[in-house]
């Protein structure tokens, strides 16, 4: 991750967006399906922000992952088609 990317995660815009998304999504890891809380919950960019900066604040590009699964994913692009959070897809408004 470049310094520029790290700086983004300190911005007020990201901090507020992340908090809103964490509140909106179910606290369940989208990959391993375990319940996640506290420091174990991360907000993952499905399409990596390092490769698709225009999607950094796009709700449909977000999902909850546990810290372990997010660490393994890094900035890879997955080929799955079912990673969207069910709560978002059901029309929940932000």
C-alpha positions as CSV (number, residue, x, y, z in Angstrom):
1,X,0.0,0.0,0.0
2,X,1.4,3.4,-1.0
3,X,1.6,6.3,1.4
4,X,-1.1,8.0,-0.7
5,X,-3.5,5.0,-0.1
6,X,-2.7,5.0,3.7
7,X,-3.5,8.7,3.8
8,X,-6.9,8.1,2.4
9,X,-7.8,5.8,5.3
10,X,-7.1,8.7,7.7
11,X,-9.5,11.1,6.0
12,X,-12.7,12.3,7.6
13,X,-14.6,11.1,4.5
14,X,-13.4,7.5,4.8
15,X,-13.8,7.4,8.6
16,X,-17.4,8.5,8.4
17,X,-18.2,6.3,5.4
18,X,-16.6,3.2,7.1
19,X,-18.6,3.8,10.3
20,X,-21.9,4.1,8.2
21,X,-21.1,0.9,6.3
22,X,-20.2,-1.1,9.4
23,X,-23.5,0.0,11.0
24,X,-25.4,-1.0,7.8
25,X,-23.9,-4.4,7.1
26,X,-24.4,-7.5,9.1
27,X,-21.4,-8.2,11.4
28,X,-20.6,-11.5,9.6
29,X,-17.5,-12.2,7.5
30,X,-18.5,-12.5,3.9
31,X,-15.9,-15.2,3.3
32,X,-15.7,-17.4,6.4
33,X,-19.2,-16.5,7.8
34,X,-18.1,-16.0,11.4
35,X,-19.5,-13.2,13.5
36,X,-17.1,-10.3,13.7
37,X,-17.0,-7.5,16.3
38,X,-14.6,-4.9,17.6
39,X,-11.1,-4.9,16.2
40,X,-11.8,-8.1,14.1
41,X,-14.3,-6.3,11.8
42,X,-12.9,-4.8,8.6
43,X,-14.6,-3.1,5.7
44,X,-13.2,-4.6,2.5
45,X,-13.2,-3.1,-1.0
46,X,-14.3,-5.9,-3.3
47,X,-12.6,-4.3,-6.2
48,X,-9.3,-3.1,-4.5
49,X,-9.1,0.6,-3.9
50,X,-5.4,0.5,-5.0
51,X,-6.6,-0.6,-8.5
52,X,-10.0,1.1,-8.6
53,X,-9.7,4.4,-6.7
54,X,-13.0,5.6,-8.2
55,X,-14.8,2.9,-6.2
56,X,-13.3,3.7,-2.8
57,X,-16.5,5.2,-1.4
58,X,-19.0,3.1,-3.4
59,X,-21.3,1.1,-1.1
60,X,-21.8,-1.7,-3.6
61,X,-18.0,-2.2,-3.6
62,X,-18.0,-2.9,0.2
63,X,-18.4,-6.0,2.3
64,X,-17.5,-7.0,5.9
65,X,-14.6,-9.3,6.4
66,X,-12.8,-10.6,9.5
67,X,-9.3,-9.3,9.9
68,X,-7.9,-12.7,9.0
69,X,-9.8,-13.1,5.7
70,X,-9.0,-9.5,4.7
71,X,-5.3,-10.1,5.4
72,X,-5.3,-13.1,3.1
73,X,-7.2,-11.2,0.3
74,X,-4.9,-8.2,0.1
75,X,-5.5,-6.4,-3.2
76,X,-6.6,-9.4,-5.2
77,X,-9.7,-9.3,-7.3
78,X,-12.0,-12.3,-6.7
79,X,-14.1,-13.9,-9.4
80,X,-17.1,-14.7,-7.2
81,X,-20.4,-13.1,-8.1
82,X,-22.2,-13.4,-4.8
83,X,-20.2,-11.2,-2.4
84,X,-22.7,-8.4,-2.0
85,X,-24.1,-7.9,1.5
86,X,-27.7,-9.2,1.6
87,X,-28.9,-6.2,3.6
88,X,-27.6,-3.8,1.0
89,X,-29.1,-5.8,-1.9
90,X,-32.5,-5.9,-0.2
91,X,-32.9,-2.1,-0.6
92,X,-31.6,-0.9,2.7
93,X,-31.0,2.8,2.5
94,X,-27.9,4.6,3.8
